[in-house]
């Protein structure tokens, strides 16, 4: 890595920008405000701006820009909407940010095949708005209105993952631009294939370190006949988690099940003006299916919840009521930040087998209380994934050290029960240090793949693989 770092530092930035400007004209920006915006994501991690931003409008644009960058050995960072949470888009070596947000065409809806082909800059909300009158929807919902290219690159999931899976299960194929500017398509639209290596899965989760995703085909689903949401309060986080575990083990096809800690619920009530809720640990549910099926699912979950002290089971069948609940859930980051105005939120996530979920969450909550760490716990607990939002004063080294140590211990405890250091945020720059602890010798194979596809190390350097 040292040699790669040295080579990247030798980039002739002036000549690089001149050639990009000649090729792309006003699609290139070196404005300080634009550079600052493209060097920072939604994460707590320190951002660093690129030297230039190219606003690509097609796969050909991306290929041309990458070829110019490769000629100058310049770092390349892909940018969708900037909603990443682990420092994915920071530019520690400068270089060129290729912004694909203007690549926002929905290329083709194959309604009979239940798939859609889009450019990488299409966002999930844009796609669902487009699909609204077709009877179809795209279910992956990470909360932020992320680009589908970025969601694929980070292997994102979200609130519906327990029912519909993650981006790993929902991307059928993709088009990617490699480090030398070559363009490849990883697969066809068939729902299954035994032909060759699974390059689609290689790029899904690669975080822009192997190439830039420019188009992708994703699965879509029929809008359910009936949808109902429910909220239930619990005496403790452990009771809420145990309700989730038994719900999943009982085979209830719940569409969403979200854990919201007491601290998080209080923040949501204040920030999102939720009315009629107690400040206690909660589960938010959503059920999809026929009218009878949704009713049966809800009754089963209500009975399970009652066995663990669940009470005040409230239903929301109207669209506006469901929207209020899920908007509050999606605003958790901002609600958490409101607990300490002037402070920052350091968001982290882990994922464990659900049989270990209760103990991991209980331990995390206990140690936060013991150490005086202000924060909230929320998560897509149906698949064992949860998040902690540490609310820290960026100017208080002691607070930062406590949060960092708690995060480290959380990761190692997750790994100890065969979990992962990140369920959906990705590695970025923030969790590189944990990759070897999780994957061991397999990291050397990852390096071989990286070196084969990007021998000069120009694709999103400083991310994923440990230094």
C-alpha positions as CSV (number, residue, x, y, z in Angstrom):
1,X,0.0,0.0,0.0
2,X,2.9,2.4,0.7
3,X,4.0,2.2,-2.9
4,X,0.5,2.8,-4.1
5,X,0.2,5.8,-1.7
6,X,3.4,7.2,-3.1
7,X,2.3,6.8,-6.7
8,X,-1.0,8.5,-6.0
9,X,0.8,11.4,-4.4
10,X,2.7,12.0,-7.6
11,X,-0.4,12.8,-9.7
12,X,0.0,15.8,-12.0
13,X,-3.3,17.4,-10.8
14,X,-3.1,20.5,-13.0
15,X,-2.7,18.6,-16.3
16,X,-5.3,16.1,-15.1
17,X,-7.9,18.8,-14.6
18,X,-7.0,20.5,-17.8
19,X,-7.6,17.3,-19.8
20,X,-10.9,16.5,-18.0
21,X,-12.1,20.0,-18.7
22,X,-11.2,19.7,-22.4
23,X,-13.1,16.4,-22.5
24,X,-16.2,17.4,-20.4
25,X,-16.4,21.2,-20.4
26,X,-18.9,22.4,-17.7
27,X,-19.4,18.9,-16.5
28,X,-16.2,19.4,-14.5
29,X,-16.1,21.5,-11.3
30,X,-13.3,22.6,-9.0
31,X,-15.5,25.0,-7.0
32,X,-14.6,24.8,-3.3
33,X,-18.2,24.3,-2.3
34,X,-18.7,21.5,-4.8
35,X,-15.4,19.8,-3.7
36,X,-16.4,20.1,0.0
37,X,-19.8,18.6,-0.7
38,X,-18.3,15.6,-2.5
39,X,-15.7,14.9,0.2
40,X,-18.2,14.5,3.0
41,X,-21.0,11.9,3.5
42,X,-23.5,11.5,6.4
43,X,-20.9,9.8,8.6
44,X,-19.0,11.1,11.6
45,X,-15.7,10.4,9.9
46,X,-13.6,13.3,8.8
47,X,-14.1,14.1,5.2
48,X,-11.4,15.2,2.7
49,X,-12.3,16.8,-0.7
50,X,-11.3,15.6,-4.1
51,X,-9.4,17.8,-6.5
52,X,-12.2,17.8,-9.1
53,X,-15.7,16.5,-9.7
54,X,-16.9,15.2,-13.0
55,X,-20.7,15.0,-13.4
56,X,-21.2,12.0,-15.6
57,X,-24.3,11.5,-17.7
58,X,-23.7,8.1,-19.2
59,X,-21.6,5.0,-18.9
60,X,-19.5,6.4,-21.8
61,X,-18.8,9.5,-19.7
62,X,-17.7,7.4,-16.8
63,X,-15.5,5.3,-19.0
64,X,-13.9,8.3,-20.6
65,X,-13.3,10.0,-17.2
66,X,-11.8,6.8,-15.8
67,X,-9.4,6.4,-18.8
68,X,-8.2,10.0,-18.3
69,X,-7.7,9.4,-14.5
70,X,-5.9,6.1,-15.2
71,X,-3.5,8.0,-17.6
72,X,-2.5,10.3,-14.7
73,X,-2.7,7.6,-12.1
74,X,-5.3,9.7,-10.2
75,X,-7.5,8.4,-7.5
76,X,-11.2,7.9,-8.5
77,X,-14.1,8.1,-6.1
78,X,-17.7,7.4,-7.1
79,X,-20.5,9.5,-5.7
80,X,-24.3,8.9,-5.8
81,X,-26.1,11.0,-3.1
82,X,-23.6,11.2,-0.4
83,X,-25.6,9.3,2.2
84,X,-22.9,6.8,3.2
85,X,-22.2,6.2,6.9
86,X,-18.6,4.9,7.1
87,X,-16.5,7.5,5.3
88,X,-16.9,5.9,1.8
89,X,-16.5,9.0,-0.3
90,X,-13.7,10.9,1.4
91,X,-10.7,11.6,-0.8
92,X,-7.6,11.1,1.4
93,X,-5.3,11.2,-1.7
94,X,-7.3,13.9,-3.6
95,X,-8.1,12.8,-7.1
96,X,-11.4,12.9,-9.1
97,X,-14.9,12.3,-7.8
98,X,-17.2,10.9,-10.5
99,X,-20.7,12.0,-9.6
100,X,-23.4,9.8,-11.2
101,X,-26.4,11.6,-9.8
102,X,-27.3,12.9,-13.3
103,X,-27.4,9.3,-14.5
104,X,-31.0,9.0,-13.3
105,X,-32.8,7.4,-16.2
106,X,-35.1,4.4,-15.6
107,X,-34.2,2.5,-18.7
108,X,-36.8,-0.3,-18.8
109,X,-39.5,-1.8,-16.7
110,X,-40.0,-5.5,-17.4
111,X,-43.3,-5.8,-15.5
112,X,-44.0,-9.4,-16.5
113,X,-40.5,-10.5,-15.4
114,X,-40.6,-8.3,-12.2
115,X,-37.4,-6.5,-12.8
116,X,-36.3,-2.9,-13.7
117,X,-33.1,-1.7,-15.3
118,X,-31.9,1.7,-14.2
119,X,-28.9,4.0,-14.3
120,X,-26.9,4.1,-11.1
121,X,-28.0,7.6,-10.1
122,X,-31.7,6.7,-9.8
123,X,-32.8,6.9,-6.2
124,X,-35.1,4.5,-4.4
125,X,-37.9,7.1,-4.0
126,X,-37.6,8.1,-7.6
127,X,-38.0,4.5,-8.7
128,X,-41.0,3.8,-6.5
129,X,-42.7,7.0,-7.7
130,X,-42.2,5.9,-11.3
131,X,-43.6,2.5,-10.4
132,X,-46.6,3.8,-8.5
133,X,-49.2,3.2,-11.2
134,X,-47.8,-0.2,-12.3
135,X,-48.7,-2.2,-9.2
136,X,-45.0,-2.9,-8.5
137,X,-42.6,-1.5,-6.0
138,X,-38.9,-1.8,-5.0
139,X,-38.7,-2.8,-1.4
140,X,-35.1,-2.1,-0.2
141,X,-35.4,0.9,2.1
142,X,-32.2,2.0,4.0
143,X,-34.0,5.1,5.2
144,X,-32.0,7.7,3.3
145,X,-33.1,8.3,-0.3
146,X,-29.9,6.7,-1.6
147,X,-29.0,6.0,-5.2
148,X,-29.4,2.5,-6.3
149,X,-25.8,2.4,-7.5
150,X,-24.6,3.4,-4.1
151,X,-26.9,0.9,-2.4
152,X,-25.5,-1.8,-4.6
153,X,-21.9,-0.7,-4.0
154,X,-22.4,-0.9,-0.2
155,X,-24.6,-4.0,-0.2
156,X,-27.3,-2.0,1.5
157,X,-30.5,-3.3,3.1
158,X,-33.0,-1.7,5.4
159,X,-36.3,-2.0,7.1
160,X,-37.9,-4.5,4.7
161,X,-34.9,-6.8,4.5
162,X,-36.4,-9.5,6.8
163,X,-39.1,-10.1,4.1
164,X,-37.5,-9.0,0.8
165,X,-33.7,-9.4,1.4
166,X,-30.9,-7.0,0.8
167,X,-29.3,-5.6,-2.3
168,X,-27.3,-8.8,-2.5
169,X,-30.4,-10.8,-3.2
170,X,-32.1,-8.1,-5.4
171,X,-29.5,-7.1,-8.0
172,X,-29.8,-9.4,-11.1
173,X,-27.0,-7.8,-13.0
174,X,-25.0,-4.6,-13.3
175,X,-22.8,-2.7,-15.7
176,X,-19.5,-1.5,-14.3
177,X,-16.5,0.5,-15.5
178,X,-13.2,-1.0,-14.5
179,X,-10.0,0.9,-13.5
180,X,-8.7,1.0,-17.0
181,X,-12.0,2.3,-18.4
182,X,-13.3,-1.0,-19.8
183,X,-17.0,-1.6,-19.5
184,X,-18.4,-4.9,-18.5
185,X,-21.9,-6.3,-17.9
186,X,-21.9,-9.0,-15.2
187,X,-24.9,-11.1,-16.1
188,X,-28.2,-11.3,-18.0
189,X,-31.7,-10.9,-16.6
190,X,-32.4,-14.6,-16.0
191,X,-33.4,-15.2,-12.4
192,X,-30.7,-17.8,-12.1
193,X,-27.6,-18.8,-13.9
194,X,-24.8,-21.4,-13.6
195,X,-22.6,-19.7,-16.2
196,X,-19.2,-18.7,-14.9
197,X,-18.1,-16.7,-11.9
198,X,-20.7,-14.6,-10.1
199,X,-19.3,-11.2,-10.9
200,X,-22.5,-9.4,-9.9
201,X,-22.0,-10.4,-6.3
202,X,-18.3,-9.4,-6.6
203,X,-19.3,-5.8,-7.4
204,X,-22.3,-5.7,-5.0
205,X,-20.6,-4.5,-1.8
206,X,-17.3,-3.6,-3.4
207,X,-17.7,0.1,-2.4
208,X,-16.2,1.5,-5.6
209,X,-12.9,-0.2,-5.0
210,X,-13.1,-2.6,-8.0
211,X,-15.0,-0.4,-10.5
212,X,-17.9,2.1,-10.8
213,X,-21.4,0.7,-11.2
214,X,-23.2,2.7,-13.9
215,X,-26.4,0.6,-14.6
216,X,-28.1,-2.2,-12.7
217,X,-31.1,-4.5,-13.0
218,X,-33.1,-5.0,-9.8
219,X,-36.0,-7.1,-8.8
220,X,-39.3,-5.5,-8.1
221,X,-42.4,-6.9,-6.4
222,X,-46.2,-6.7,-6.6
223,X,-47.7,-4.2,-4.2
224,X,-49.4,-6.2,-1.5
225,X,-53.2,-6.4,-1.4
226,X,-53.2,-5.2,2.2
227,X,-50.7,-3.5,4.4
228,X,-50.9,-2.8,8.2
229,X,-48.4,-1.4,10.7
230,X,-48.4,-1.9,14.4
231,X,-46.4,-0.5,17.4
232,X,-45.9,-2.2,20.8
233,X,-44.3,-1.1,24.0
234,X,-42.1,-3.4,26.1
235,X,-40.7,-3.4,29.6
236,X,-37.1,-3.9,28.3
237,X,-35.0,-4.1,25.2
238,X,-34.5,-7.8,25.9
239,X,-38.3,-8.5,25.9
240,X,-38.6,-6.7,22.6
241,X,-35.8,-8.6,21.1
242,X,-37.1,-11.9,22.3
243,X,-40.5,-11.1,20.8
244,X,-38.7,-10.6,17.5
245,X,-36.8,-13.8,17.7
246,X,-39.9,-15.9,18.5
247,X,-41.8,-14.1,15.7
248,X,-39.2,-15.1,13.1
249,X,-38.8,-18.6,14.5
250,X,-42.6,-19.0,14.3
251,X,-42.5,-18.4,10.6
252,X,-44.6,-15.2,10.6
253,X,-43.7,-13.5,7.3
254,X,-43.5,-10.0,8.8
255,X,-42.4,-7.3,6.3
256,X,-40.7,-5.0,8.8
257,X,-39.8,-5.3,12.4
258,X,-37.8,-2.4,13.9
259,X,-36.4,-2.1,17.4
260,X,-36.5,1.4,18.9
261,X,-34.9,1.9,22.3
262,X,-36.5,3.9,25.1
263,X,-34.0,6.8,24.5
264,X,-34.7,6.6,20.8
265,X,-38.4,6.6,21.3
266,X,-38.3,9.7,23.5
267,X,-36.2,11.5,20.9
268,X,-38.6,10.4,18.1
269,X,-41.7,11.6,20.1
270,X,-40.1,15.0,20.5
271,X,-38.5,15.4,17.1
272,X,-41.3,13.9,14.9
273,X,-44.1,15.0,17.2
274,X,-45.5,11.5,17.6
275,X,-48.6,11.5,19.9
276,X,-50.0,8.8,22.1
277,X,-46.8,6.9,22.7
278,X,-44.9,6.1,25.9
279,X,-41.2,6.7,26.4
280,X,-40.3,3.0,26.5
281,X,-38.6,0.3,24.4
282,X,-40.8,-0.4,21.3
283,X,-41.1,-2.6,18.3
284,X,-42.5,-1.2,15.0
285,X,-44.1,-3.9,12.7
286,X,-45.4,-3.9,9.2
287,X,-47.4,-6.7,7.7
288,X,-48.0,-7.4,3.9
289,X,-50.4,-9.8,2.3
290,X,-54.1,-10.5,1.8
291,X,-56.6,-8.8,4.2
292,X,-57.0,-12.1,6.0
293,X,-53.3,-12.9,6.0
294,X,-52.4,-9.5,7.4
295,X,-55.0,-9.9,10.2
296,X,-53.6,-13.3,11.1
297,X,-50.0,-12.1,11.1
298,X,-50.9,-9.2,13.4
299,X,-52.9,-11.4,15.8
300,X,-50.0,-13.9,16.0
301,X,-47.4,-11.2,16.7
302,X,-49.7,-9.6,19.3
303,X,-50.0,-12.8,21.2
304,X,-46.2,-13.4,21.1
305,X,-45.6,-9.9,22.3
306,X,-48.0,-10.3,25.2
307,X,-45.9,-13.3,26.5
308,X,-43.0,-10.9,26.8
309,X,-44.9,-8.1,28.5
310,X,-45.8,-6.2,25.3
311,X,-48.6,-3.8,25.8
312,X,-50.4,-0.9,24.1
313,X,-50.4,-2.8,20.8
314,X,-51.5,-0.1,18.3
315,X,-52.5,-0.6,14.6
316,X,-52.0,1.8,11.8
317,X,-53.9,0.7,8.7
318,X,-54.3,4.2,7.1
319,X,-51.5,5.2,4.7
320,X,-51.0,8.6,6.5
321,X,-50.7,6.9,9.9
322,X,-48.2,4.3,8.6
323,X,-46.2,7.1,7.0
324,X,-46.0,9.0,10.3
325,X,-44.6,6.0,12.0
326,X,-42.0,5.2,9.3
327,X,-41.1,8.8,8.8
328,X,-40.3,8.9,12.6
329,X,-38.2,5.8,12.2
330,X,-36.3,7.2,9.2
331,X,-35.6,10.4,11.1
332,X,-33.9,8.6,13.9
333,X,-30.5,10.1,13.0
334,X,-31.8,13.6,13.3
335,X,-33.9,12.8,16.4
336,X,-30.8,11.3,18.0
337,X,-28.8,14.4,17.2
338,X,-31.5,16.5,18.9
339,X,-30.7,14.9,22.2
340,X,-27.6,17.1,22.5
341,X,-27.7,20.2,20.3
342,X,-24.3,21.1,19.0
343,X,-23.0,17.6,19.2
344,X,-22.5,15.0,16.4
345,X,-23.9,11.5,15.9
346,X,-21.5,8.6,15.3
347,X,-23.5,5.8,13.8
348,X,-22.4,2.2,13.8
349,X,-24.0,-1.1,13.1
350,X,-23.3,-4.8,13.6
351,X,-25.3,-7.9,12.7
352,X,-25.4,-11.2,14.6
353,X,-27.3,-14.5,14.4
354,X,-30.7,-13.8,15.9
355,X,-30.2,-16.4,18.7
356,X,-27.5,-14.0,20.1
357,X,-29.3,-10.8,19.4
358,X,-30.8,-10.2,22.9
359,X,-27.5,-10.7,24.7
360,X,-25.5,-8.5,22.4
361,X,-28.1,-5.6,22.6
362,X,-28.5,-6.0,26.4
363,X,-24.7,-5.9,26.9
364,X,-24.4,-2.8,24.6
365,X,-27.1,-1.0,26.5
366,X,-25.6,-1.9,29.9
367,X,-22.1,-0.8,29.0
368,X,-23.4,2.5,27.5
369,X,-25.2,3.2,30.8
370,X,-22.2,2.3,32.9
371,X,-19.8,4.4,30.9
372,X,-22.2,7.4,30.7
373,X,-22.3,7.3,26.9
374,X,-25.3,9.2,25.5
375,X,-26.8,7.3,22.6
376,X,-29.7,5.4,21.0
377,X,-30.3,1.9,19.8
378,X,-32.4,1.1,16.8
379,X,-32.4,-1.7,14.3
380,X,-33.8,-4.1,11.7
381,X,-33.7,-6.8,14.3
382,X,-35.7,-9.3,12.2
383,X,-32.3,-10.3,10.6
384,X,-30.1,-9.6,13.6
385,X,-28.9,-6.1,12.6
386,X,-28.9,-3.1,14.9
387,X,-27.5,0.3,15.1
388,X,-26.1,2.5,17.8
389,X,-26.0,6.3,17.5
390,X,-23.4,7.7,19.9
391,X,-24.1,11.4,20.5
392,X,-20.6,12.9,21.1
393,X,-19.0,16.3,21.5
394,X,-16.4,16.4,18.8
395,X,-14.3,18.7,20.9
396,X,-14.2,16.3,23.9
397,X,-11.4,13.7,23.5
398,X,-12.7,11.7,26.5
399,X,-16.2,11.3,25.0
400,X,-14.7,10.3,21.6
401,X,-12.4,7.8,23.2
402,X,-15.3,6.2,25.1
403,X,-17.4,5.9,22.0
404,X,-14.6,4.5,20.0
405,X,-13.8,1.9,22.6
406,X,-17.5,0.9,23.0
407,X,-17.8,0.6,19.2
408,X,-14.6,-1.6,19.1
409,X,-15.9,-3.9,21.9
410,X,-19.3,-4.1,20.2
411,X,-17.7,-5.3,17.0
412,X,-15.5,-7.9,18.8
413,X,-18.5,-9.2,20.7
414,X,-20.5,-9.5,17.5
415,X,-17.6,-11.4,15.8
416,X,-17.3,-13.7,18.9
417,X,-20.8,-15.1,18.2
418,X,-20.1,-15.4,14.4
419,X,-21.6,-12.1,13.5
420,X,-20.2,-9.3,11.3
421,X,-18.7,-5.9,12.0
422,X,-21.3,-4.3,9.7
423,X,-24.7,-5.5,8.5
424,X,-25.4,-2.8,6.0
425,X,-23.3,0.4,6.5
426,X,-20.3,-1.1,4.8
427,X,-16.6,-0.9,5.6
428,X,-15.6,2.4,4.0
429,X,-12.7,4.0,5.9
430,X,-14.3,3.6,9.3
431,X,-14.2,-0.1,9.7
432,X,-11.2,-1.2,7.7
433,X,-9.4,-2.1,10.9
434,X,-11.9,-4.8,11.7
435,X,-11.8,-6.6,8.3
436,X,-9.0,-9.0,9.1
437,X,-10.5,-9.8,12.5
438,X,-13.7,-10.9,10.7
439,X,-12.3,-12.5,7.5
440,X,-8.7,-13.6,8.5
441,X,-6.8,-15.1,5.6
442,X,-9.7,-14.4,3.2
443,X,-8.5,-10.8,3.2
444,X,-5.4,-11.9,1.2
445,X,-7.8,-13.2,-1.4
446,X,-9.6,-9.9,-1.5
447,X,-6.3,-8.2,-2.0
448,X,-5.5,-10.5,-5.0
449,X,-8.9,-9.6,-6.5
450,X,-8.3,-5.9,-5.9
451,X,-4.8,-6.1,-7.4
452,X,-6.1,-8.0,-10.5
453,X,-8.8,-5.5,-11.3
454,X,-7.1,-2.3,-10.0
455,X,-3.3,-2.9,-10.1
456,X,-2.5,0.8,-9.6
457,X,-4.8,1.1,-6.6
458,X,-6.7,4.1,-8.0
459,X,-10.3,3.0,-7.3
460,X,-11.5,4.6,-4.1
461,X,-8.1,4.2,-2.3
462,X,-8.1,4.0,1.5
463,X,-11.4,2.1,1.7
464,X,-12.4,-1.5,2.6
465,X,-9.0,-3.3,2.7
466,X,-6.8,-2.6,5.7
467,X,-3.7,-0.5,5.1
